[in-house]
Amino acid sequence: MFKATAARTAEEILRECQRRGLVIKLDTVVKTPPGGRHWHLGFQGLPGVLEVADTGSEVSLKVATNRDGGWALALARTLAQGGVEKSESSRGH
């Protein structure tokens, strides 16, 4: 299993995943911590799941060993290293 803390917000990560063609397959509010969120993302019709969790204080990325699908681990590593393109508005332009 791969798990890492991301240097970006959940919103930035979700936006980048959408830009890459991923869809949200699961969106839940978690009990602990209150208001925390958890998403499962993937490509429509393809195996593999990238999990994103936002506790309010940190955003983590996770890929279970049996859920890589040939793409999720590489993407999680890229996102964990800050591989998210910021929009013009978030660059302060």
HELIX and SHEET records of a PDB file:
HELIX    1   1 ALA A   10  ARG A   19  1                                  10    
HELIX    2   2 THR A   65  ARG A   67  5                                   3    
HELIX    3   3 ALA A   72  ALA A   80  1                                   9    
HELIX    4   4 SER A   89  ARG A   91  5                                   3    
SHEET    1   A 5 PHE A   2  THR A   5  0                                        
SHEET    2   A 5 VAL A  59  VAL A  63 -1                                        
SHEET    3   A 5 LEU A  50  ASP A  54 -1                                        
SHEET    4   A 5 GLY A  36  GLY A  42 -1                                        
SHEET    5   A 5 VAL A  23  VAL A  30 -1                                        
END                                                                             
